[in-house]
Amino acid sequence: MINKLSNGRILSIDAFRGITILVMIFVNSVAAVQGIPGWMQHAHANEDRMTFVDVVFPAFLFIVGMSIPFAVNSRLAKGDNFWQLQKHILWRTLGLLVLGLFMVNTGDLNPAATGISRALWAVLFYLCVILVWNVYRFRQSWLAWCFKGAGVAGLIVLALIYRGGESGTTYLAPQWWGILGLIGWAYLYSCIIYQFFHGHPTGILLMIVVCIGYYVVCQQPFIRDGQWSWLDGQAGNAAHTSVVLCGMLLTLFYFDESLGLKGSRLVARVTGFLAILLIAAAMMRPAYKISKIHATPSWCLYSAAICVAVFSILYYLIDVKHISRWTTFFRPAGSNPLLTYILPDIVYFGMMLCGVGLPAVLGEGLPGVIWCIFFAAAMLLLVKGLNKAGIRLQL
């Protein structure tokens, strides 16, 4: 094992993940509602500000980082050798990239050129996702492989028939990688860093600085406008990786027993880390505006600081004071994030396929906001029901 971590699931991490997913579903839904205030919308690319909406994606990145040490150490404890671990990391990365690729291209699908409607193509895609990544409990393992094989075959067919754009001549290709794809790249780089430094906090902190530094260097004219401009293609991934590494470092502070951080020592270390993030973000801001779209260092560092503060509050309530009954509502989503993430799209495209629409009143103002709150809560309840029915996705 790389670090001496607590065994079993950490309820405060699951609660943090579940709350983040609930907020994500709400903000994705409310984005289509007209007449909502600015603080409920993403800030524009060139604005020097952020709203709570702009913290949702980095919160996902942060939680990925919190989970990596547990995942790596768990697989090593089960007997995985070095190459088996790398195979698992690459498979998970590939899964995230494939999901991101399909989801990004869905909106650009040309029904006439593809031969089927966008809604049907999307529903079939998500059905294949469930077939491939569902956790099967069959006694005969070959049955599970049959379902997975059918899902892979379906994805290949959907990719081959896809045509996009107004002319219907473009193929399935990465315009950008989508949220899941961006998470995939940051996950891969963070896993490499974690293993290279053997889970040492100083090495992780150093690489946070390196990732931010890489972004800054890539913004310089001699890089962006010169022969090294290809380096700029990874600037955003480096920025996202810094957020993942911040989550990883916080996990080590709280749960690496070999560090022996408890009581006042733990509080001092976490408070110091929070202060460093806030000071660094403030120092970066004059040169780099807060911008989610451009993945600026100030946005990354402020977002990571918010995540440190939010998780610390959850940890105190749940793990220290044992006030945890309220987390029951979030547990299914927290322990099954992939299904919860894609479920709203499945419902949306399913309704479109069936020709079902919402009343116009639910697309405007306060009624629309209330509907989005209800929809987000309903998705978490639906995930709980799907879990009981044996549908549980795992990359």
N, C-alpha and C positions, 0 to 999 in steps of 0.2 A: 504493500500500500504506500501511496505517496504522502498522504496526510492521515492523521489519526482522527477520524471524524465520527460523530455520533451515528449510531445505527438507526435504521427505520426512517420513515418519512418525517419531515419537520413540518408540523402543523402550521407554523407561522409563515413558512415559505409557500405552502399550498394556499393559505388564505390570501397572501399577497398576490399570488398568481390568479386566483379566482376573482378577486376584486378587480384586478387589472383587466381580465377578460370581460367582466361585466361592464366596466367603463368603456372598453373598446367597442363592444356591441352597441352600446348607447350612442357613442360619438359617431360610429359609422352610419347608424340609422338616422341620427339627427342631422347629419350633413345634407340630407335631401330635403329637410324641412325649411320652408321659406319663412322669413321674418323672425329669425332668432338672433339674439345679441351676439356681438363680436367675440365675447369671452367663451362662447360655446362653439366657435369655429377655429379651424387652423389659421395661424398667422400666415400672411402671404410671404413669399420667398424672400423678398428684399426688405421686409419690415424688421426692425430691431426689437422684437418682442416674442413672447410665447404665451400660450394659454394652457390650461390643464389638458386640452386635447392633444397638444404637441408633446406631452410627457408620456402618452400611452405607449408609443412605439419604443422609446428608450427604456420604459419600464419592462417591456418584454425582453429586451436585450439584457437588462440588468438581472432579471430572473434567470435567464439562460446561464449567465455567469455564476449565479448562486448555485445552480444545479450541477454544473460541470464537475466540481470536485467530488460530489456525492456519486455521480454517475461513473466517473473513472475509477474511483476507489472501490465501488461496488463490483464492477466487472473484474477488477484485479483480485478482489477477495473471492470471487467465484471461480478463479483459476485461469482467467484469460491470460495468454502470453502477450508480448508486445504487438505481434502482427495481428492477432485476433482483435485486440483493442483498436488498432488502426483501421481494420476492416469495418468495425462497428461505427467508428467516427465517420469514415468516408461514406458508408451506406446512409447514415442519418443526414449527412450533408447533401448527398445526392437526392434524397427524398425531399428535403426542403427546397432545393433548387428546381426540381421537377414540378413540385406543387406551385412554387412561385411563377415558373414559366407558363404553366397552363392558365393560372388565374389572371396573370397580366394580359394574356392574349384573348381571354374570353370576351372582353368588351369590344374588341376590334373585329370579331368574327363576321364574315360576310355570309349570310344564310344561303343566298342563291348559289354562290360559288362552292360552298361547303356541301350543300345538299340537304342540310337539316337546319332547323332554327337554332338560334343562340341558346335559348332556354333548354332545348332537348340536348344539345351538345354539352352544356354545363352540367345538367342533371346526370347524364351518362358519365361524365368525368368524375363527379363526386361519388357516384356509385362505384366506379373503379377504384377510387382512393380508399373507400371503405373496404373493398375486397382485398386490396393489397396490404393495407396497414392495420386491419382489425386483429385483435388478440383472440385467437381461436382456442377453444378448450376441448377439441376433439381428442378422443383416445387414440385414433389412428392419425398420425401426423400427415400422412399423404393427402388426407381430405383438406387439411389447411393449405397445403401446397397447391392443390387443385384450384381452390378459391383464389389464392394469391396469383397463380398463373393466369387465370381468367381475367383478373384485374389488370395485370401487366399487358396482356394481349389487347384488352380494351383500350388502354392508354396509348398503345402503339397505333391502333387503328384510328383513334380520334386525332392523334398527331398527324397521321398521314393524310386524312381527309380534310384537315383544317385549311381554310383559305381566309385571309383577312384583307382589310382595307376596302376602300370604295371600289377599286377595280377587281378585287377578289383574286389578286395574283400573288399576295404575300403568304409565306409559309409560317409555321409555328417557329418563332425565333425570339430571343431575349431582347425586347425593346429596352426593358430594364428587368431586374430579377424579382420585382414585387417584394412585399414585406417579408414573406417567408423566405424568399431567396436571399435577401439582405441579411436576415437572421442566420441563414445557412453559412454564408461566407464568414460572418463574424464568429460563429460557433466554431468553424474549422480552424481559423487562425488562433482563437483563444485556447482550443484544445492542444494545439501544437505548442503554444507558449507555456501552458500549464505543465505539460510533460517535460519540456526543455528545462524549465527551472525547478522541476521536481516539487512543485507546489510551494515554493518558498515565497513568503509575502514580499520580501524586498525585490525579488526578481519580477513579481507581478506588478508592483508599484513602478519599477523602472520601465516596464513595457507600456504602462499607461502613458508615461511621459514620452516614450518613443513614438507611440501611435499618434499622440497629439502633435508631436514634433514633425512627423512624416506629413501630416495634413498641412501644417504651416509651410513646410518646405515646398510642397507641391503647388501652393498658391503663388509662389514667387514667379516673376516674369521669365526668368532664365529656365524654369522648368516648364511652365504652361505654354510658352511661346517658342521653345527651343526643341532640340532633338530628343530631349528627355520627356517630352509631353506625355508619352505613354504611361509614365509613372503616375500621372494625375488620375488615371482610371481607377486606382486603388485608394485614393484619398478618402472617399466616403467610407469604404470598408474599414480603413484604419480608424476613422473616427468612431464608427459603430463598435469596433472591437474594443476601443478604450472603455466604452460603457459596459460591455460584457466583463471586462477585466475588473472594473470597479465592483460589480456584483460578486465576482469571484473572490476578490480581496475581502469584502465584507463577510462572506461565508467563512473564510479562514479565521477572521477575528472572532466571530461568534461561536464557531463549531469545531475548530481544530483544537482538540484537547492537548496536543503537544505544545501549543503556544501558552497554555495556562492562563488565558485571559479571563478573569472573573471579577465580579464586583467592581470596585473603583478602577482597577486596571483596564477592564473591558470598556467601561464608560469613557475613560480618558483616551483610549486608543480610537474608539469610534468617533468621539467628539473631535479629536484631532484630525481624523480623516475627513470628516464633514467640513471642518474649517478650511482644510487645504483645498478641497474641491471648490468651495465658495470663493476663496481668495483667488485661486487660479482662474476661475470663470470670470471674476470681475476684472482681473488683469488682462485677460484675452479680449474682453468685450470691445474696447475702443477700436481695435484693429479688425476684429471679426464679430459682426453683428450676430445676435441670437437668431438662428434660422434652422428650422428642422429640415427644410428642403435642401439646403446647402450643407447640412450636417456639420455646422461650424463648431469649433472647440468650446465656445461659450455655451452653446445649446447642450452639447454633450455633458459638460461639467456641471452645469446647473441642474440638468435632468438627473444625473447620477446623485447629486447632493439631495435632491428631493426624494429619490428612492431610498437613500440611506436613512433619511429622517422618517419616512413612512414605515419602512420595514422595522426600524428600531422601536417605533411606537407599537407596532403589531407584536414584535418579540416580547416587549415588556408586558403587554396585556395577556398574550396567549401563553408564553413559555415561563414567564416569571410569576405573574398573578393568576395564571390558569383560568382566565376569563375567556372561555373558548366555545361555549355552547352556540353562540351567534355565528360561528364559522361553519356550522353544518350546512347552511345554504350554499356556501361557496365551494365545499369540498369536491363535489363531482366535477366541476369545471377546473378546479385547481389540480386535480389528479388526472384529468383527461383533457388537456388544453387543445390538442389538435382537432378533436371532434367538435369542441365548443367553438373553435375558431371558424370552422367551415360550415357549421350548422345554419347560421343566418343566411348564407348564400344559397344553401340547399333549399331552405324555405322560400327565399325570394324567387329563385328560378323555378321552383315547383309551382308557386302561385302563377308565375308568368306562363308556364307551360299549360296550366289549367285555365288560363284566361281570367284569373281572379285578381282584382285590384282593390285598393283601399279607397274609402271615401275621400274626396278632395279636402274635407275639413281636417283630416289627420296629416295633411302635408303642409300645414301652416301654423305658425305661432304656438301658443300654449297647448292647444289640443294635440298638435304634432309632437311636442316635447313629452307630454304625458304618455302618448302612445309609445314613444321610443323607450321610455322607462319601463312600461309594461312589457314591451317586446323583449327587452334585454333580460328581464326577470324570467319571462316565459321560456327563453332559450336555455337558461340554467336549469329550470325544472325539467325541460324536455331532455336535456343531456342526462339527468339523473334517471329518467325513465328508460332511455336508450342503454345506459349502463346495465340496468337490471335486465334488459332484453338481450344482453350479451354483445352489444356493440360498444367496443372500447378501442380506440386507435392508439397505436404506439409506433413512433418512428424508430 
